[in-house]
Amino acid sequence: MRNFVFIILFMIFSSPSNLFSKEASNHLCNLRGYEIIFPYEQAISQIKNKFKNSPNIKHSELERFKSHFEQNFQGIPLYKEAGCSNARLSEYLNCLIATDGSDCRIYYTQMRIVD
């Protein structure tokens, strides 16, 4: 009996879809995250390059784009329906606007965590 309990506990804790895990059990969040992040990063980079000599215009254009993107991009509802972290996505998108993007990966790596 003791061996049986040990085997069951081993199977629970060693399985990739750990019952106590807060991460999505599949890679759907990664896929949905890529669908959002790559077009967003491309557009943000283009806006930053276009307005690099006018910081005030650059900031307003980035905010305008972010607002438009969050309202109209069809990948965001799919990402939310998959149960992925909405808070991490928002933090990542904000980080890309506010910084050069080099330190934003921490949010990106945590996007699979379910809210």
N, C-alpha and C positions, 0 to 999 in steps of 0.2 A: 504494500500500500504506500509506503514511504517513497519507493522508487517511482510509483505512478504519479504522485504529487510532484515530485522533482521533475519528471518528464513534462508534465503539463505546464509547470512554471517556466521551464526552459523554453518550451515552444512559444509561450506567450511573450516572454521577454526577448527572445532572439528573432522573432518574426519581423519582417520589414514594416508591416503595418501594426506596430505596437499599439495595444489598446489604450495606453496612457499617453500616447503621442498627441501633440497638438498640430502636427503637420498633416497636410492632405496626403492620403495614402497613394495617390497616383501623381503623375507628372502634369496633370491638367493645369495647375496653377503656373508652372513654369511656361507651358505653352501659351496660356492666356497672357501671362506677363510679357513674354517676348512680343506678342501681337500688339501690345500697347506700347511698350518701351521703345522699340526700334523706330517706329515712325515719329514718336515724340522726341527722341534724342536727335533725330535728323533735323526736324523742324526747329528745335531749340538751337541747335548748332548753326543753322542757316540764319536765324534771326540775330544771334550773337555776332556772327561775322558781318552781317549786313549793317548793323548799327553799332559796331565796336567803337566808333569815334563819337557817338552821342549817347551817353549813359542814361539820360532821362528818357529819351525815346525808346532805347533798348528795353528798359525796365517796363515801360507801359505796353510795348508790343509783346513782351514775354507774358505779362499778366493777361493781356487780351487773348493771346493765343491759348494759354492754359485754360482760361475760362471757356473759350469756344471748344477746345479739345475735350474737356471733361463733359460738356453738355452734348456734344454731337458725335463723338467717336463711338462706333458700334461695338468695339471690343471691350469697353468698360463694363457694360451690363453682363456680358458673358463671363468676365473675370469675377464679378460679384456673385453671379449665380453658381459658380464653381466652389464658392465658400472660401475663397482666398482672402488674404488680409487687406481689407480696404484701407486701414490706417497706414500700413507699410507702403502701399501704392501712393497714397497722398503724400507721405513723407518723402518718398523717392522723387516724385514729380516736383515737389517744392524745392528739394535739394538741387535738382538739375537747373532750376531757374535761378536760385540764389547764389550758386557757386559755379566753379568750373566743371564740376561733376566728378572729380577724382575721388572724393570721399563719400560719394553717394552709394557705393556698392554695399555698404552694411544694410541699408534698407532693402536693396534688391535681393540680397541673400536671404532675407527674412520674409519675403513676400508669400512663401508657401504656408506660413503659419496662419491658422484659421482664427479669425476674430471671435 
